[in-house]
Amino acid sequence: MKNRHPDFLTTRRERGSYWVYFIGQNLFYAIVAYYLVTYMMMIGVDVTKTATVMFAVKLWDAVNDALFGLIFDKVKFKKGKCLPWLRISTVLLPIATVLLFIIPRSAGETVKLAWFAIAYVLYDTAYTICDVPVYSLVTTMTDNMSERNTLMSFGRVFSGLGGGIAMVLCTVLVSESVGLSYGVISIIIAILGAATMLPLCRNGRERGNTGIENDSFTLREMFRYLGKNKYLLLFYSSYVIGGATATASALGMLVSYYLFGNSMFNLLLTAIGAVPALIIALFIPQILEKVDKYKLYVSCIIAQIILGFAIFAVGYENVTAFVILIVLRAIPLSATGVLAFMFTPDCAEYGKFKTGTDAKGITFAIQTFSSKVGSAISSSLGMIIVGWFGWISVNADSFEELERLNVAQPASAIEGLWITYILVPTIGLLLSLIPLAFYKLRDKDVRIMAKCNFGEITHEEAEAQLSRKY
């Protein structure tokens, strides 16, 4: 077939559509992950109440993601396992995102919190419907591990691009200089996001093993499968710990405004760090040809920990040293962002090899759940910690309006903002290394398991080739 890499099953159009999809998906992810907390802290609602509602919504997520994983593994569409879900989510996700950012400012606190809770549940559900299938899709597109790594690695680059676009648009448009409302900005994001998600819905192709092999897959069997897939649980235990304490991203604009005097300072940091981050991300596939991704992943986490403590020691008053250290930290941070989601396909292969059950939906649902629950806990935790330090609630639709209102925060709140921004995430990364110490699944063995799962070799032949007994 034309336009095909000699060793790959996918065409250039397929790969391009797959990568571009992540731009749209992460436009939606970024506006919620990075700006929802700021938005909720500026609509006149007590931060502790907002944090409580945000965390409560995640109780639904605990059911929602597991149930969708089960549904994903059982539902049979006429054509494809993953693509039909992606088409559904391309409609639902933009609508849910806009609803989340058009809470009426004139409404009472109870109405605002209720609106927020309902819209957040809808957003989480819509995001699950796109996230599980798009990552699972890579296992039905090809069984070539190098091709999978290329798809996933460049997918993370495009994810970063989507997040970067969202950050630039949101930061600039809501800043003191422009002053657009979050509602208007969410509509812009919704249009761009849907447009970049559509090509994969048209050009994607599923081949080989598309997975639904067990019609009687029950909730009980789901938990039994998870109990036997220890590496999935170990990796995402670490991921949740790191994600739950990643309190910096959701507070970036408030930190920029109150600590550095301009809400767009965080955008400057991102722009400066983008070049080294992009370079390392682009070379991840080549690096992984020589280095096991587990070793690289852990090394990058350790580097972030060292640099995090250095940043806290330097402080935000020394702006030059602060910027240099932030840019240096962007390199291992970018690498872990690319590498993290490469572990899920490995765990899916291990799960099928170990149990004989093809449960990609549940496996990738754990990834989605871990990502969202980590984000929700970090957002709630950030607001709670800042609240402990005496944060004063404000009611403003943009930073332009906040500047006009001239709401000053007490020194204790500023100190709490700094601690939440740097120290809490660094300690969280340190704790995340504990479950990773027990993760023993390695790339060379996953390649053998994948060949067995695709029927290229027998289970007995695979067992004989593995470096250790799993």
C-alpha positions as CSV (number, residue, x, y, z in Angstrom):
1,M,0.0,0.0,0.0
2,K,1.2,3.5,-0.8
3,N,2.5,5.8,1.9
4,R,3.3,3.0,4.2
5,H,6.6,2.5,6.2
6,P,8.2,-0.8,5.1
7,D,8.0,-2.3,8.6
8,F,4.7,-0.7,9.7
9,L,1.2,-1.9,9.2
10,T,-0.3,1.7,9.4
11,T,-0.2,4.3,6.6
12,R,1.1,7.8,7.0
13,R,-2.5,9.1,6.9
14,E,-3.5,6.8,9.7
15,R,-0.6,7.8,11.9
16,G,-1.1,11.5,11.2
17,S,-4.8,11.3,12.1
18,Y,-4.0,9.4,15.2
19,W,-1.5,12.0,16.3
20,V,-3.7,15.0,15.4
21,Y,-6.5,13.4,17.5
22,F,-4.4,14.1,20.6
23,I,-4.3,17.8,19.9
24,G,-8.1,18.0,20.2
25,Q,-8.3,15.6,23.1
26,N,-5.7,17.6,25.1
27,L,-7.3,20.9,24.2
28,F,-10.2,19.6,26.3
29,Y,-8.0,18.1,28.9
30,A,-5.9,21.2,29.4
31,I,-8.7,23.7,29.8
32,V,-10.1,21.6,32.6
33,A,-6.9,20.4,34.2
34,Y,-5.1,23.8,34.1
35,Y,-7.9,26.3,34.3
36,L,-11.0,24.8,36.0
37,V,-9.6,25.5,39.5
38,T,-8.7,29.1,38.6
39,Y,-12.2,29.5,37.1
40,M,-13.9,28.1,40.2
41,M,-11.8,30.2,42.5
42,M,-12.9,33.3,40.6
43,I,-16.7,32.8,40.6
44,G,-17.4,33.7,44.2
45,V,-17.7,30.2,45.7
46,D,-15.9,29.1,48.8
47,V,-12.8,27.1,47.8
48,T,-13.3,24.4,50.4
49,K,-16.8,23.7,49.2
50,T,-15.6,23.6,45.6
51,A,-12.9,21.2,46.5
52,T,-15.4,19.0,48.3
53,V,-17.7,18.9,45.3
54,M,-14.8,18.2,42.9
55,F,-13.6,15.3,45.0
56,A,-17.2,13.9,45.3
57,V,-17.6,13.9,41.6
58,K,-14.6,11.5,41.4
59,L,-16.6,9.0,43.4
60,W,-18.7,8.7,40.3
61,D,-15.5,8.3,38.3
62,A,-14.6,5.3,40.3
63,V,-17.8,3.6,39.0
64,N,-17.9,5.3,35.7
65,D,-14.4,4.3,34.4
66,A,-14.7,0.7,35.7
67,L,-18.2,0.3,34.2
68,F,-17.1,1.8,30.8
69,G,-14.1,-0.6,30.8
70,L,-16.5,-3.5,31.2
71,I,-18.9,-2.1,28.6
72,F,-16.0,-1.5,26.2
73,D,-14.9,-5.1,26.4
74,K,-18.5,-6.4,25.9
75,V,-20.1,-4.2,23.4
76,K,-19.9,-5.3,19.7
77,F,-20.2,-2.7,17.0
78,K,-20.5,-3.8,13.4
79,K,-17.3,-2.1,12.5
80,G,-14.4,-1.7,14.9
81,K,-13.9,-1.9,18.6
82,C,-12.5,1.6,19.4
83,L,-13.5,3.9,16.5
84,P,-17.2,3.9,17.1
85,W,-16.7,5.2,20.7
86,L,-14.3,7.9,19.4
87,R,-17.0,9.1,17.0
88,I,-19.5,9.4,19.9
89,S,-17.1,11.3,22.1
90,T,-16.2,13.8,19.4
91,V,-19.8,15.1,19.7
92,L,-20.3,14.8,23.5
93,L,-16.9,16.1,24.8
94,P,-17.2,19.6,23.3
95,I,-20.7,20.1,24.6
96,A,-19.8,18.9,28.1
97,T,-16.7,21.1,28.2
98,V,-18.6,24.3,27.3
99,L,-21.3,23.5,30.0
100,L,-18.5,23.4,32.6
101,F,-17.4,26.9,31.9
102,I,-20.7,28.8,31.6
103,I,-21.9,28.7,35.2
104,P,-24.1,31.8,35.7
105,R,-22.2,34.3,37.8
106,S,-25.5,35.9,39.1
107,A,-26.7,32.5,40.6
108,G,-26.4,31.7,44.2
109,E,-23.6,29.6,45.6
110,T,-25.8,26.4,45.9
111,V,-26.9,26.7,42.2
112,K,-23.3,27.3,41.1
113,L,-22.0,24.2,43.0
114,A,-24.9,22.1,41.6
115,W,-24.3,23.2,38.0
116,F,-20.6,22.5,38.5
117,A,-21.2,19.0,39.8
118,I,-23.6,18.0,37.0
119,A,-21.4,19.5,34.3
120,Y,-18.2,17.9,35.7
121,V,-19.9,14.5,35.8
122,L,-20.9,14.9,32.1
123,Y,-17.4,16.0,31.2
124,D,-15.8,13.1,33.0
125,T,-18.1,10.6,31.3
126,A,-17.5,12.1,27.8
127,Y,-13.7,12.1,28.4
128,T,-13.7,8.5,29.4
129,I,-15.6,7.5,26.2
130,C,-12.7,9.0,24.2
131,D,-9.7,8.2,26.4
132,V,-10.0,4.5,26.9
133,P,-10.6,3.7,23.1
134,V,-7.9,6.0,21.7
135,Y,-5.2,4.4,23.8
136,S,-6.6,1.0,23.3
137,L,-6.7,1.6,19.5
138,V,-2.9,1.3,19.3
139,T,-3.1,-2.4,20.2
140,T,-5.6,-3.0,17.4
141,M,-3.8,-1.0,14.8
142,T,-0.6,-3.0,15.0
143,D,1.3,-5.7,16.9
144,N,4.7,-4.1,15.9
145,M,6.2,-2.9,19.2
146,S,8.4,-0.3,17.4
147,E,5.4,1.0,15.6
148,R,3.4,1.1,18.8
149,N,6.2,3.1,20.5
150,T,6.3,5.5,17.6
151,L,2.5,6.0,17.6
152,M,2.4,6.5,21.4
153,S,5.6,8.7,21.6
154,F,4.5,11.1,18.8
155,G,1.0,11.0,20.2
156,R,2.4,12.5,23.4
157,V,4.2,15.2,21.4
158,F,0.9,16.1,19.8
159,S,-0.8,15.9,23.2
160,G,1.8,18.5,24.4
161,L,1.0,20.6,21.3
162,G,-2.7,20.5,22.2
163,G,-2.0,21.4,25.8
164,G,0.3,24.2,24.6
165,I,-2.4,25.6,22.3
166,A,-4.9,25.6,25.1
167,M,-2.5,27.2,27.5
168,V,-1.6,30.0,25.0
169,L,-5.3,30.7,24.1
170,C,-6.7,30.5,27.6
171,T,-3.8,32.4,29.3
172,V,-3.8,35.3,26.8
173,L,-7.6,35.6,26.2
174,V,-8.5,35.6,29.9
175,S,-5.5,37.8,30.9
176,E,-5.4,41.4,32.0
177,S,-4.6,42.4,28.4
178,V,-7.7,40.9,26.7
179,G,-10.2,39.9,29.4
180,L,-12.5,37.4,27.5
181,S,-14.7,35.2,29.7
182,Y,-14.0,31.5,30.3
183,G,-17.3,30.7,28.6
184,V,-16.3,32.3,25.3
185,I,-12.9,30.6,25.5
186,S,-14.4,27.2,26.1
187,I,-16.5,27.6,22.9
188,I,-13.3,28.4,20.9
189,I,-11.6,25.3,22.4
190,A,-14.6,23.1,21.7
191,I,-14.6,24.1,18.0
192,L,-10.9,23.5,17.6
193,G,-11.0,20.3,19.6
194,A,-13.7,18.7,17.5
195,A,-12.1,19.7,14.3
196,T,-8.8,17.9,15.2
197,M,-10.5,14.8,16.5
198,L,-12.6,14.2,13.4
199,P,-9.8,12.9,11.0
200,L,-9.1,9.8,13.1
201,C,-12.8,9.0,13.1
202,R,-12.7,9.0,9.3
203,N,-9.2,7.6,8.6
204,G,-8.5,5.2,11.5
205,R,-8.4,1.5,10.8
206,E,-8.5,-1.5,13.2
207,R,-6.8,-4.7,12.1
208,G,-5.6,-7.9,13.6
209,N,-7.0,-8.7,17.0
210,T,-9.9,-6.3,17.8
211,G,-10.5,-8.0,21.0
212,I,-14.0,-8.9,22.2
213,E,-13.5,-12.6,22.9
214,N,-15.4,-13.1,26.1
215,D,-19.1,-12.5,26.0
216,S,-19.6,-13.5,29.6
217,F,-17.0,-11.1,31.0
218,T,-18.6,-10.0,34.3
219,L,-17.8,-7.5,37.0
220,R,-16.5,-10.3,39.2
221,E,-14.2,-11.5,36.3
222,M,-13.1,-7.9,35.9
223,F,-11.8,-7.7,39.5
224,R,-10.2,-11.1,39.1
225,Y,-8.4,-9.9,36.0
226,L,-7.2,-6.8,37.8
227,G,-6.0,-8.9,40.7
228,K,-3.8,-10.9,38.4
229,N,-2.5,-7.9,36.5
230,K,-0.2,-6.8,39.3
231,Y,2.0,-4.6,37.1
232,L,-1.0,-2.6,36.0
233,L,-1.9,-1.9,39.6
234,L,1.7,-1.2,40.6
235,F,2.3,1.3,37.9
236,Y,-0.9,3.2,38.3
237,S,-0.6,3.2,42.1
238,S,2.6,5.2,41.5
239,Y,0.9,7.3,38.8
240,V,-2.0,8.2,41.1
241,I,0.4,9.2,43.9
242,G,2.3,11.5,41.6
243,G,-0.8,12.9,39.9
244,A,-2.7,13.4,43.2
245,T,0.1,15.6,44.5
246,A,0.7,17.5,41.2
247,T,-0.9,20.7,42.6
248,A,1.2,23.1,40.5
249,S,-0.5,22.9,37.1
250,A,-4.0,23.9,38.3
251,L,-2.6,26.9,40.1
252,G,-0.3,28.2,37.4
253,M,-2.1,31.4,36.5
254,L,-2.8,32.3,40.2
255,V,0.9,31.8,41.0
256,S,1.9,33.9,38.0
257,Y,-0.5,36.7,39.0
258,Y,0.2,36.8,42.8
259,L,3.8,35.7,43.0
260,F,5.3,37.2,39.8
261,G,2.9,40.1,39.1
262,N,1.4,39.0,35.7
263,S,-1.0,36.1,34.9
264,M,1.0,35.4,31.7
265,F,4.3,34.7,33.4
266,N,3.5,31.0,33.5
267,L,3.1,31.1,29.7
268,L,6.6,32.5,29.4
269,L,7.9,29.6,31.5
270,T,6.1,27.1,29.3
271,A,7.4,28.7,26.1
272,I,11.0,28.7,27.3
273,G,10.8,25.1,28.5
274,A,9.0,23.9,25.3
275,V,12.1,23.6,23.1
276,P,14.2,21.2,25.2
277,A,11.0,19.4,26.1
278,L,10.0,18.9,22.5
279,I,13.5,17.8,21.5
280,I,13.6,15.1,24.2
281,A,10.1,13.9,23.3
282,L,10.9,13.6,19.6
283,F,13.9,11.4,20.4
284,I,12.1,9.1,22.8
285,P,11.5,6.3,20.2
286,Q,15.2,6.2,19.3
287,I,16.2,6.2,22.9
288,L,13.9,3.3,23.7
289,E,15.6,1.2,21.0
290,K,18.6,1.2,23.4
291,V,17.2,1.9,26.9
292,D,14.4,0.1,28.7
293,K,11.6,2.6,29.3
294,Y,11.2,1.6,32.9
295,K,14.8,2.7,33.7
296,L,14.4,5.9,31.7
297,Y,11.1,6.7,33.4
298,V,12.4,6.2,36.9
299,S,15.6,8.2,36.2
300,C,13.5,11.1,34.9
301,I,11.3,11.1,38.1
302,I,14.5,11.2,40.3
303,A,15.8,14.2,38.2
304,Q,12.5,16.0,38.8
305,I,12.7,15.4,42.5
306,I,16.2,16.8,42.8
307,L,15.3,19.9,40.7
308,G,12.0,20.4,42.6
309,F,13.8,20.6,46.0
310,A,16.4,23.0,44.4
311,I,13.6,25.3,43.1
312,F,12.0,25.4,46.5
313,A,15.3,26.2,48.2
314,V,16.0,29.0,45.7
315,G,12.6,30.6,46.1
316,Y,10.5,32.7,43.8
317,E,12.2,36.0,44.6
318,N,15.3,35.0,42.6
319,V,13.5,35.0,39.3
320,T,16.5,34.2,37.1
321,A,17.5,31.1,39.1
322,F,13.9,30.1,39.3
323,V,13.4,30.2,35.5
324,I,16.7,28.3,34.8
325,L,15.7,25.5,37.2
326,I,12.1,25.3,35.8
327,V,13.5,25.0,32.3
328,L,15.9,22.3,33.3
329,R,13.1,20.4,35.0
330,A,11.0,20.6,31.9
331,I,13.3,18.1,30.2
332,P,12.7,15.0,32.5
333,L,9.1,16.2,33.0
334,S,8.4,16.0,29.3
335,A,10.1,12.6,29.0
336,T,7.9,11.1,31.8
337,G,4.8,12.6,30.2
338,V,5.7,10.8,26.9
339,L,6.7,7.6,28.6
340,A,3.9,7.2,31.2
341,F,1.1,6.1,28.8
342,M,3.4,3.6,27.0
343,F,3.2,1.3,30.0
344,T,-0.6,0.6,29.6
345,P,-0.2,-1.3,26.3
346,D,2.5,-3.4,28.0
347,C,0.2,-4.2,30.9
348,A,-2.6,-5.1,28.5
349,E,-0.3,-7.5,26.7
350,Y,0.8,-9.0,30.1
351,G,-2.8,-9.3,31.3
352,K,-3.9,-11.2,28.2
353,F,-0.7,-13.4,28.3
354,K,-1.2,-14.1,32.0
355,T,-4.9,-14.7,32.1
356,G,-6.0,-15.5,28.6
357,T,-8.6,-12.7,28.8
358,D,-8.5,-9.8,26.4
359,A,-9.5,-6.9,28.6
360,K,-8.0,-3.9,26.9
361,G,-11.1,-1.8,27.9
362,I,-10.6,-2.4,31.6
363,T,-6.8,-2.0,31.3
364,F,-7.1,1.4,29.6
365,A,-10.0,2.4,31.9
366,I,-7.6,2.1,34.8
367,Q,-5.3,4.5,32.9
368,T,-8.1,7.0,32.4
369,F,-9.4,6.6,35.9
370,S,-5.9,7.1,37.3
371,S,-5.3,10.2,35.2
372,K,-8.6,11.8,36.1
373,V,-8.6,10.9,39.8
374,G,-5.1,12.2,40.1
375,S,-6.1,15.4,38.5
376,A,-9.2,15.8,40.7
377,I,-7.4,15.1,43.9
378,S,-4.5,17.4,43.1
379,S,-7.0,20.2,42.2
380,S,-9.0,19.6,45.4
381,L,-5.8,19.3,47.5
382,G,-4.4,22.5,46.0
383,M,-7.5,24.5,46.9
384,I,-7.7,22.9,50.4
385,I,-4.1,23.7,51.2
386,V,-4.4,27.3,49.9
387,G,-7.6,27.6,51.9
388,W,-5.7,26.5,55.1
389,F,-3.4,29.5,54.5
390,G,-6.2,32.0,54.5
391,W,-7.1,32.4,50.8
392,I,-9.7,35.2,50.2
393,S,-12.6,34.3,47.8
394,V,-13.0,36.5,44.8
395,N,-15.7,36.9,42.1
396,A,-14.2,37.9,38.7
397,D,-14.8,36.7,35.2
398,S,-11.2,37.3,34.0
399,F,-7.8,38.5,35.3
400,E,-8.6,41.9,33.7
401,E,-11.5,42.2,36.1
402,L,-9.5,40.8,39.0
403,E,-6.9,43.5,38.4
404,R,-9.6,46.2,38.5
405,L,-11.1,44.7,41.7
406,N,-7.5,44.8,43.2
407,V,-8.2,41.9,45.7
408,A,-5.0,41.5,47.7
409,Q,-4.2,38.1,49.4
410,P,-2.6,37.9,52.9
411,A,1.1,37.0,53.1
412,S,0.1,33.6,54.6
413,A,-1.9,32.8,51.4
414,I,1.0,33.7,49.2
415,E,3.3,31.4,51.2
416,G,0.7,28.6,50.9
417,L,0.5,29.2,47.2
418,W,4.3,28.7,46.9
419,I,4.3,25.6,49.0
420,T,1.5,24.1,47.0
421,Y,3.1,25.0,43.7
422,I,6.6,23.5,44.3
423,L,7.0,21.5,47.5
424,V,3.8,19.3,47.5
425,P,4.4,17.9,43.9
426,T,8.1,17.2,44.7
427,I,7.2,15.2,47.8
428,G,4.5,13.4,45.8
429,L,7.0,12.3,43.2
430,L,9.3,10.9,45.9
431,L,6.5,8.8,47.3
432,S,5.5,7.6,43.8
433,L,8.9,5.7,43.6
434,I,7.8,3.2,46.2
435,P,5.3,1.1,44.1
436,L,7.6,1.5,41.0
437,A,10.3,-0.3,42.9
438,F,8.2,-3.5,42.6
439,Y,7.5,-3.1,38.8
440,K,9.4,-5.8,37.0
441,L,7.8,-6.0,33.5
442,R,10.4,-5.2,30.8
443,D,10.2,-4.2,27.1
444,K,12.0,-7.3,25.7
445,D,9.5,-9.6,27.4
446,V,6.5,-7.6,26.3
447,R,7.5,-8.0,22.7
448,I,7.4,-11.8,23.2
449,M,4.1,-11.6,24.9
450,A,2.6,-9.5,22.1
451,K,3.7,-12.1,19.5
452,C,2.0,-14.8,21.5
453,N,-1.2,-12.7,21.9
454,F,-1.3,-12.1,18.2
455,G,-1.0,-15.8,17.4
456,E,2.5,-15.6,15.9
457,I,4.0,-18.0,18.5
458,T,2.6,-20.4,21.0
459,H,2.3,-19.7,24.7
460,E,4.9,-22.5,25.4
461,E,7.3,-20.9,22.9
462,A,6.8,-17.5,24.5
463,E,7.4,-18.9,28.0
464,A,10.7,-20.4,26.8
465,Q,11.9,-17.1,25.4
466,L,11.0,-14.8,28.4
467,S,13.9,-13.6,30.6
468,R,12.0,-14.5,33.8
469,K,8.9,-16.3,34.9
470,Y,5.9,-14.0,35.1
